[in-house]
Amino acid sequence: MVNKNVDMAKKIKNTLRLSDYLDEIISQGRHYFTVDELRQAGLTIQEKSISVSLSRLAKKGRIRMLRRGFGIVLGPESSELHPSYFLDAMMKFIGREYYIGLLSAAAHWGASHQASMAYQVITDKVVSSITFKRGRIEFVTKGTTFPEKCVDRVASVGGYYLISSPELTAIDLVRFPQVCGYFNNVATVLSDLAEKWDGRKMISLCHDPKIPNVTLQRLGYMLDKILGYEKEAEYIFSPLEKRKYTPAMLSSIKDDKKIKRSKFKYDEKWKLYINTQVEPD
């Protein structure tokens, strides 16, 4: 990605000022840049003055540096850009795997009842959040269990970006309830998301050993016993049966080690102690 941008920079002729160059890349449909690219763009300013010029443009609200060496060109009157305009390029620049997930992915698939102020992105390694005037990009780390399947490449006016499929989105919602409004909101979103599944894709995904058993147990239980999606729950139970899954708490957030599990109702099929009440809207 960076090399391609540098090559494009060399093709831009008669560029005198940094602001002219930024106008030029916008005219070509791109809203991000790298400092390395600017250094090779043949600008009239000296290389050591680029950071000073960028700082000046940032104060004027023309650009914003999101990471060291990577920035975006803001719209008129410092209007904010949708993350799809630069997210893919930024993640490649910093060398992180990613996909748009959780409530943001659910909204993309038409299954979000509660708008999130954060644009939620799943990553393989820790990435610090980015805060804007009217929201933020929130990065949730998945670590070594980063999936290779059920991530779709979607085109937008700002370019391409990666987003979790409805099947993977559902699994992630249950796995990270603390950033999704907890189980009540998760169940509400699942009620719409389940209708958009491909059963074969869900079964295949649930065979992935990287997905924790307890996540499938909790997802299956909510679909089966709370939402009444018995058919969709079977897509999960079928592969789960072939795993050695053990009893667990429905909510790990309310898993008080001092309270005996026997005090809670136990669901034999999903092997879950029901330690919280889930009430979808």
C-alpha angles and dihedrals in degrees: 000000000000094000091050091052091049090052090052090049091057091052093056105095134193093023109157105168136034091240090054090053092050090051089052096054090047090053087056091055100258126119102183136068142180127228090232088057091053092050090059097040097092095243120174092237119085119256093247089055096056094087090050091051092047091051090052092050091047091056089051090053094245097119140009127208107221097178134007103285096007127089143161132225110234125220129249114314089010092294113178123249125231108251091241087074094067113001098097092048093046094050091050089048093055093039100243131138113229150157133189106254151152116038092353091056091043090054089050089055091047097253108112122110096173118049114226120223087212128071099224121217128180115218138181094228136026114287122178117241123255118224124205131180093263103029144331144245109247119199119206115195118225096175122190093355093070107146128233097195134064095030112127128206108225129190122223137168088268097049135268129328137174122246135175118255119244089262096052091041090058092051093048093049090059093042094053105032093148091072094040103059093273127270099315091060093037091055091048092053092044090056089069099030094058090064090061097054128116103221095211092051091050092050091049092048092050090058089063106111090209090072111085117243092230091058090056091045092054094044092048093048094051092048094044106037104023107031100028095232094141095160093051090046090057090060085065101036094053095064092032090060089062091057127078097244121174136204116286142163119272090227119036088187090066095038099129107185091205093063116079115239090225089073090070131073111260125218108210097195096054095026094230133143106221100227096157138041115239114204116175118204 
